[in-house]
């Protein structure tokens, strides 16, 4: 896949999918799409806001930062689960190992 600087894409994996965000040519962040507020709700699924500047859960109205996955608005108080990303040359590995 091809991500431009500050780009993102939604990929399979995790509980409800993963949002992969590229913050620079060497730094990637991967976040669980399952919202940290009422995570067992069927509609608790985070997506990228239409502006492309942050992530949000349209179900509860919580907003999350791309920089660290922490909530910036809404009812959520816990950050999104973040997956470990390892860039090795042209290969990006995403794993659920502890950060």
N, C-alpha and C positions, 0 to 999 in steps of 0.2 A: 504494500500500500504506500501511498505518498501523502505525507502530511507537510504542509507548508509551515513556516514558523508561526507559532501561536495557533496552530490548527488543532482539530479534535476529530474523533470518530467514535462511533459506538460499535463495540464488538461483542461477540458471544463470550460467555464465561461467567464466573461468579454465581450469585443467586438470581439476579434479574438482568444480568448483562454488565458490561464494563464500559466506562467512558475513558478513552485514552486521549490525553491532552499533551501536546508538544509545546513546551515553553521556550525552548531554544533548540539549536541543532544537536545538542548533546544531552538534553534533559527532558524526560518524559514522566508524566504522572498517570497512574491508572486508578480509577475510583469505581467502587461498587455502585451500581444504579439503584440498589435497594435503599430507600430513604431511612435515615437513622431515627426518624420520628414515626412511631407506629409501624415498625418494619414488617409486621405480619399482615398489614392491610394489603389487600390485593391491588389497590391503586397506588401504593407507595413506591413509585418508580421515578427516579430522577432523570431528567433530560437536560440538554443544553438549551439555555434561553435563546430565543430568536435573535437577540443582540449578539450572541456568541461570547459574551463577557463573563458569564457565570452559569452555574447549574441550578436547576430548580425542580421542585416536586409540585406539579400542578394540583395534586390531590390535597396537600396540607398547606401549600404556599411557602414552604421553606426554601431558602436560597443558600447556595454553597459556593465557596471560593475555589477557583481552579488552582490557586497557589498552594493550598494546604487541605482542602476538603472541609474546612470548618464552616459552620453555619454563619451567614451574614444577615439573615432575616427569617421571619416566620417562627414556627413553634419548635423546630429542632434545636437541641442544645448539644448534641454530640456530632462529631464530624462523620463524614462518610468513611467507610472502610477503604483504606488505601492499600494497593498491591505493590509489591516490590518490582521495579523495572530495572533491567540491566541491558545497557547498550554495548554491544561488542561488534565493532565494525559496522556492517550493514544489518546486523541481526539484533532485534529487540526481544528480550525474554520478559514475560510477565508471570510472576509467581505469587502464591499466597504465603510465602515465607515471611517471618517477622521482619519489619524494617529495622 
